[in-house]
Amino acid sequence: MAENAPPRWDRRMQQRLSRGEAAALGEMYDRFAALVHSQANRMLDDEDAADAVTREVFGYVWENPDMYDPKQGSMRAWLAFLTHREYVRRLRAAADEGDPDGPDALDERVRRATAAARADYIVASMPAPLRAALELAYVQRRDYRQTAADLGVTADEARRRLRLGLQLLSTARTRPVEGAPPPGYGRAL
């Protein structure tokens, strides 16, 4: 299999969706709805709006399965991109309706949402040992020694995992994630 080839599941899913298999959409929804919804909720901080974005994204996928380009990245990355794109569309629509914060505030919200989407993608795609170390240290508030004990590794290994995980996360603000869809991937929702 080529290095940049998408997972077999992604290619098969696209083919099934292109044939109009409703079961394929259900399977995709079961696999990725939590990702889409949590990303939307994180950006919008509104459960109802996140529900609407989730419906929009999966509706778009159902109507446009051929817009997924396996050469551009995984199905997961495409859905994360579509979620971000829908968020930006909603922000711009709010600005057009007279958002009192103005265009500078809109640009800042888009930058923050972009960084948050990249961070979500980085965390979701990093190796499980790094993700587990970060979760213990930063979500469950354990120090590196406690993290090491919980993971059954040495303190040096726990520090290495935490350092590497944080280095990966620091790229969320500075550059696009490798494997994530490039700017302009697909069409607007």
C-alpha positions as CSV (number, residue, x, y, z in Angstrom):
1,M,0.0,0.0,0.0
2,A,1.4,3.5,-0.9
3,E,2.5,5.7,2.0
4,N,-0.1,8.3,1.3
5,A,-2.9,5.9,0.5
6,P,-6.0,6.3,2.7
7,P,-7.2,3.5,4.8
8,R,-9.1,0.8,3.0
9,W,-12.2,1.6,5.1
10,D,-12.2,5.2,3.9
11,R,-12.1,4.2,0.2
12,R,-14.9,1.6,0.7
13,M,-17.0,4.1,2.6
14,Q,-16.8,6.6,-0.1
15,Q,-17.8,4.0,-2.7
16,R,-20.8,2.9,-0.6
17,L,-21.9,6.4,-0.1
18,S,-21.5,7.2,-3.8
19,R,-23.8,4.2,-4.5
20,G,-26.4,5.7,-2.1
21,E,-26.2,3.1,0.6
22,A,-28.0,4.5,3.6
23,A,-26.4,1.9,5.8
24,A,-23.0,3.4,4.9
25,L,-24.1,6.8,6.2
26,G,-25.3,5.2,9.4
27,E,-22.0,3.4,9.9
28,M,-20.1,6.6,9.2
29,Y,-22.3,8.5,11.6
30,D,-21.8,5.8,14.3
31,R,-18.0,6.1,13.9
32,F,-17.6,9.8,13.6
33,A,-20.6,11.7,15.0
34,A,-19.0,12.1,18.4
35,L,-15.9,13.6,16.8
36,V,-18.0,16.1,14.7
37,H,-20.3,17.0,17.5
38,S,-17.5,17.5,20.1
39,Q,-15.5,19.6,17.7
40,A,-18.5,21.7,16.8
41,N,-19.5,22.1,20.5
42,R,-16.0,23.1,21.4
43,M,-16.0,25.8,18.8
44,L,-19.5,27.1,19.2
45,D,-20.0,26.4,22.9
46,D,-23.7,25.7,22.2
47,E,-25.1,22.2,22.3
48,D,-28.0,23.0,19.9
49,A,-25.8,24.6,17.4
50,A,-23.4,21.7,17.6
51,D,-26.3,19.3,16.9
52,A,-27.2,21.5,13.8
53,V,-23.6,21.5,12.6
54,T,-23.4,17.7,13.0
55,R,-26.6,17.3,10.9
56,E,-25.2,19.7,8.3
57,V,-21.9,17.9,8.0
58,F,-23.4,14.5,7.6
59,G,-26.1,15.9,5.2
60,Y,-23.3,17.3,3.1
61,V,-21.4,14.0,3.1
62,W,-24.6,12.2,2.0
63,E,-25.3,14.6,-0.8
64,N,-21.6,15.0,-1.9
65,P,-19.7,11.8,-1.2
66,D,-17.5,12.3,-4.3
67,M,-16.1,15.6,-2.8
68,Y,-14.0,13.4,-0.5
69,D,-10.6,13.1,-2.1
70,P,-8.6,10.2,-0.5
71,K,-5.4,11.7,-1.8
72,Q,-5.9,14.7,0.5
73,G,-6.2,12.8,3.7
74,S,-8.4,10.5,5.8
75,M,-12.2,10.5,6.0
76,R,-11.8,11.5,9.6
77,A,-9.7,14.6,8.6
78,W,-12.3,15.5,5.9
79,L,-15.1,15.4,8.4
80,A,-13.1,17.5,10.9
81,F,-12.4,20.0,8.0
82,L,-16.1,20.1,7.1
83,T,-17.0,20.8,10.7
84,H,-14.6,23.6,10.9
85,R,-15.8,25.0,7.6
86,E,-19.4,25.0,8.8
87,Y,-18.4,26.8,11.9
88,V,-16.6,29.5,9.9
89,R,-19.7,29.8,7.6
90,R,-21.9,30.3,10.7
91,L,-19.5,32.9,12.1
92,R,-19.5,34.8,8.8
93,A,-23.3,34.6,8.5
94,A,-23.5,36.1,12.0
95,A,-21.1,38.9,11.0
96,D,-23.2,39.6,7.9
97,E,-26.3,39.9,10.1
98,G,-24.6,42.7,12.1
99,D,-22.3,41.0,14.6
100,P,-21.6,43.8,17.1
101,D,-18.0,42.6,17.6
102,G,-16.9,43.6,14.1
103,P,-14.6,41.9,11.6
104,D,-11.5,41.9,13.8
105,A,-13.3,39.8,16.5
106,L,-14.6,37.5,13.7
107,D,-11.1,36.9,12.4
108,E,-9.9,36.2,16.0
109,R,-12.7,33.7,16.6
110,V,-11.9,32.0,13.3
111,R,-8.2,31.8,14.2
112,R,-9.0,30.4,17.7
113,A,-11.4,27.9,16.2
114,T,-8.8,26.8,13.6
115,A,-6.2,26.3,16.3
116,A,-8.8,24.3,18.4
117,A,-9.7,22.2,15.4
118,R,-6.0,21.5,14.7
119,A,-5.4,20.6,18.3
120,D,-8.4,18.2,18.3
121,Y,-7.1,16.6,15.1
122,I,-3.6,16.3,16.6
123,V,-4.8,14.7,19.8
124,A,-7.1,12.3,17.9
125,S,-4.3,11.2,15.6
126,M,-1.4,11.0,18.1
127,P,-0.3,7.6,19.3
128,A,-2.3,6.3,22.3
129,P,0.7,6.3,24.7
130,L,1.2,10.1,24.2
131,R,-2.6,10.8,24.4
132,A,-2.9,8.8,27.6
133,A,0.0,10.6,29.2
134,L,-1.4,14.0,28.3
135,E,-4.8,13.0,29.6
136,L,-3.5,11.9,32.9
137,A,-1.3,15.0,33.3
138,Y,-3.6,17.7,32.0
139,V,-7.1,16.4,32.4
140,Q,-6.7,14.4,35.5
141,R,-4.1,16.8,37.0
142,R,-1.4,14.2,37.8
143,D,2.2,15.1,38.0
144,Y,4.8,13.2,35.8
145,R,5.6,10.7,38.6
146,Q,1.9,9.8,39.1
147,T,1.5,9.7,35.3
148,A,4.4,7.3,35.1
149,A,3.0,5.1,37.9
150,D,-0.5,5.0,36.2
151,L,1.0,4.1,32.9
152,G,3.5,1.6,34.3
153,V,6.5,3.4,32.8
154,T,9.5,5.1,34.2
155,A,9.4,8.8,35.2
156,D,11.8,9.6,32.4
157,E,9.5,7.9,29.9
158,A,6.5,9.7,31.2
159,R,8.3,13.1,30.9
160,R,9.4,12.1,27.3
161,R,5.8,11.3,26.4
162,L,4.5,14.5,27.9
163,R,7.1,16.6,26.2
164,L,6.5,15.0,22.8
165,G,2.7,15.3,23.2
166,L,3.1,19.0,24.1
167,Q,5.4,19.6,21.2
168,L,2.9,18.1,18.8
169,L,0.1,20.2,20.3
170,S,2.2,23.4,20.1
171,T,2.1,23.1,16.3
172,A,-1.7,23.6,16.3
173,R,-1.3,27.4,16.3
174,T,1.7,27.6,14.0
175,R,1.2,25.3,11.1
176,P,-1.3,23.0,9.5
177,V,-1.4,19.4,10.6
178,E,0.3,16.9,8.2
179,G,-2.4,14.7,6.8
180,A,-5.1,17.3,7.5
181,P,-7.0,18.6,4.5
182,P,-5.3,21.7,2.9
183,P,-7.0,25.0,3.0
184,G,-9.9,25.1,0.5
185,Y,-10.3,21.3,0.5
186,G,-13.7,20.5,-1.0
187,R,-16.5,23.0,-1.4
188,A,-18.3,25.2,1.0
189,L,-21.2,23.5,2.8
